[in-house]
Amino acid sequence: MRAARRSLWKQLLDNAARAVDSGVGVDAEQTHEREIEKLHAEIGQLTVETSF
């Protein structure tokens, strides 16, 4: 039960800025998406390299 409460508090604190300013985090989300795309490309490249 305590772990669940800590998790909820952590989520609240992590996202508190968004409650005040909806523009906060937009750049971070876009950066995150670009990073995911880059990592997927790297995974694909490594998959091809290991298959040869």
N, CA, C and O of each residue as an XYZ file, in Angstrom:
208
protein
N       0.824     -1.200      0.000
C       0.000      0.000      0.000
C       0.866      1.262      0.000
O       0.577      2.222     -0.713
N       1.924      1.249      0.802
C       2.789      2.434      0.840
C       3.486      2.661     -0.502
O       3.656      3.797     -0.944
N       3.883      1.560     -1.138
C       4.547      1.688     -2.433
C       3.605      2.324     -3.456
O       4.028      3.137     -4.278
N       2.343      1.952     -3.399
C       1.365      2.530     -4.327
C       1.204      4.020     -4.074
O       1.098      4.807     -5.015
N       1.185      4.403     -2.822
C       1.063      5.837     -2.492
C       2.286      6.605     -2.962
O       2.168      7.702     -3.509
N       3.472      6.021     -2.745
C       4.693      6.684     -3.201
C       4.676      6.853     -4.707
O       5.088      7.888     -5.232
N       4.195      5.826     -5.402
C       4.131      5.892     -6.851
C       3.190      7.008     -7.300
O       3.502      7.752     -8.229
N       2.046      7.121     -6.640
C       1.096      8.177     -6.990
C       1.680      9.555     -6.714
O       1.503     10.475     -7.512
N       2.375      9.704     -5.586
C       2.997     10.988     -5.255
C       4.094     11.319     -6.259
O       4.240     12.468     -6.675
N       4.860     10.309     -6.644
C       5.924     10.532     -7.625
C       5.328     10.987     -8.948
O       5.841     11.920     -9.567
N       4.252     10.340     -9.392
C       3.596     10.748    -10.636
C       3.070     12.172    -10.521
O       3.194     12.962    -11.457
N       2.488     12.499     -9.382
C       1.964     13.844     -9.167
C       3.080     14.873     -9.253
O       2.949     15.886     -9.940
N       4.166     14.613     -8.561
C       5.275     15.555     -8.566
C       5.933     15.656     -9.942
O       6.319     16.745    -10.367
N       6.062     14.532    -10.632
C       6.673     14.541    -11.958
C       5.840     15.320    -12.961
O       6.388     15.932    -13.877
N       4.530     15.306    -12.800
C       3.636     15.948    -13.771
C       2.993     17.232    -13.261
O       2.095     17.767    -13.911
N       3.431     17.733    -12.123
C       2.814     18.915    -11.527
C       2.924     20.132    -12.438
O       1.993     20.935    -12.508
N       4.034     20.277    -13.128
C       4.211     21.444    -14.000
C       3.180     21.461    -15.122
O       2.761     22.533    -15.559
N       2.774     20.309    -15.585
C       1.778     20.252    -16.666
C       0.420     20.763    -16.217
O      -0.359     21.249    -17.036
N       0.130     20.658    -14.936
C      -1.151     21.144    -14.423
C      -1.234     22.657    -14.549
O      -2.322     23.211    -14.708
N      -0.101     23.320    -14.478
C      -0.061     24.767    -14.532
C       0.150     25.267    -15.960
O      -0.463     26.250    -16.374
N       1.012     24.594    -16.704
C       1.363     25.025    -18.054
C       1.329     23.825    -18.991
O       2.191     22.950    -18.914
N       0.349     23.783    -19.865
C       0.188     22.624    -20.746
C       1.309     22.510    -21.769
O       1.487     21.449    -22.367
N       2.067     23.578    -21.979
C       3.169     23.540    -22.936
C       4.420     22.887    -22.381
O       5.330     22.539    -23.134
N       4.468     22.720    -21.078
C       5.629     22.109    -20.445
C       5.690     20.637    -20.827
O       4.688     19.926    -20.758
N       6.840     20.199    -21.220
C       7.026     18.792    -21.546
C       6.835     18.455    -23.007
O       7.140     17.336    -23.421
N       6.340     19.386    -23.799
C       6.111     19.106    -25.220
C       7.441     18.831    -25.910
O       7.565     17.873    -26.673
N       8.439     19.677    -25.638
C       9.760     19.466    -26.224
C      10.354     18.148    -25.742
O      10.989     17.432    -26.516
N      10.155     17.833    -24.500
C      10.680     16.585    -23.948
C      10.036     15.386    -24.628
O      10.714     14.399    -24.913
N       8.751     15.458    -24.887
C       8.053     14.357    -25.565
C       8.566     14.189    -26.992
O       8.764     13.066    -27.455
N       8.779     15.299    -27.684
C       9.294     15.220    -29.047
C      10.705     14.655    -29.054
O      11.042     13.851    -29.923
N      11.527     15.058    -28.110
C      12.883     14.531    -27.989
C      12.839     13.047    -27.699
O      13.624     12.272    -28.247
N      11.921     12.656    -26.838
C      11.766     11.240    -26.489
C      11.382     10.421    -27.720
O      11.923      9.338    -27.939
N      10.462     10.929    -28.512
C      10.035     10.223    -29.728
C      11.193     10.089    -30.720
O      11.373      9.034    -31.328
N      11.974     11.153    -30.881
C      13.129     11.086    -31.780
C      14.145     10.065    -31.286
O      14.732      9.333    -32.082
N      14.350     10.018    -29.985
C      15.284      9.054    -29.404
C      14.813      7.621    -29.645
O      15.618      6.739    -29.946
N      13.515      7.395    -29.511
C      12.957      6.061    -29.767
C      13.157      5.673    -31.230
O      13.546      4.542    -31.520
N      12.896      6.590    -32.145
C      13.098      6.311    -33.569
C      14.561      5.984    -33.851
O      14.865      5.062    -34.607
N      15.457      6.741    -33.242
C      16.886      6.511    -33.434
C      17.290      5.133    -32.903
O      18.067      4.423    -33.542
N      16.773      4.764    -31.757
C      17.090      3.462    -31.178
C      16.518      2.321    -32.011
O      17.164      1.284    -32.163
N      15.315      2.498    -32.551
C      14.742      1.472    -33.428
C      15.593      1.292    -34.680
O      15.800      0.168    -35.137
N      16.081      2.388    -35.230
C      16.947      2.303    -36.409
C      18.238      1.557    -36.063
O      18.717      0.732    -36.842
N      18.788      1.852    -34.901
C      20.014      1.171    -34.467
C      19.765     -0.323    -34.255
O      20.606     -1.149    -34.607
N      18.627     -0.664    -33.687
C      18.278     -2.081    -33.494
C      18.188     -2.781    -34.844
O      18.697     -3.889    -35.011
N      17.542     -2.133    -35.804
C      17.436     -2.708    -37.145
C      18.799     -2.910    -37.779
O      19.054     -3.947    -38.391
N      19.673     -1.927    -37.635
C      21.015     -2.030    -38.201
C      21.778     -3.172    -37.541
O      22.432     -3.952    -38.234
N      21.708     -3.285    -36.239
C      22.407     -4.359    -35.534
C      21.843     -5.734    -35.898
O      22.578     -6.718    -35.984
N      20.549     -5.782    -36.105
C      19.920     -7.054    -36.518
C      20.457     -7.501    -37.868
O      20.773     -8.675    -38.058
N      20.559     -6.566    -38.802
C      21.081     -6.882    -40.133
C      22.551     -7.309    -40.017
O      22.963     -8.283    -40.646
N      23.332     -6.591    -39.225
C      24.750     -6.917    -39.076
C      24.963     -8.312    -38.469
O      25.876     -9.028    -38.881
N      24.152     -8.692    -37.523
C      24.335     -9.985    -36.872
C      23.829    -11.132    -37.734
O      24.216    -12.281    -37.522
N      22.970    -10.836    -38.703
C      22.465    -11.906    -39.551
C      23.443    -12.271    -40.657
O      23.283    -13.306    -41.305
N      24.457    -11.433    -40.885
C      25.445    -11.723    -41.934
C      26.635    -12.388    -41.384
O      27.565    -12.704    -42.127
